Amino acid sequence: MKTQAFIPVFKVRIKKLRKSITEELEKTKSERRKEALKGWIQDSRRLQATVTMADTQNKCPHCGERL
C-alpha cells in the first residue's frame, strides 16, 4: 500500500457498514433486503482486508512496532 491517508476513512466506513448490517439483521427475515445485506457484508470484508494489509505493511521489520 503506497499511502496511509485513506485508512481512517476506511475505518469509519467499516463502522457505518457494520451498524447498517446490525440494523438490517434486527428486522424480521421477511423484511430484510437480502441483496443489500450481501453487498454491505462484501464491502465490509473488502475494506477490513485493506485496513489489515495496511497495518501489517506499516510495521518495522526489525522490532514489529508500528511506524
JOLIN-V748513 format. One record per run of one state. SS is the DSSP state (h for helix, s for strand, l for the rest). FROM is the first residue (numbers start at 0). LEN is the number of residues. If there is no record, write none. Layout:
SS:FROM:LEN  SS:FROM:LEN
This chain:
l:0:6  h:6:20  l:26:7  h:33:24  l:57:1  s:58:1  l:59:6  s:65:1  l:66:1
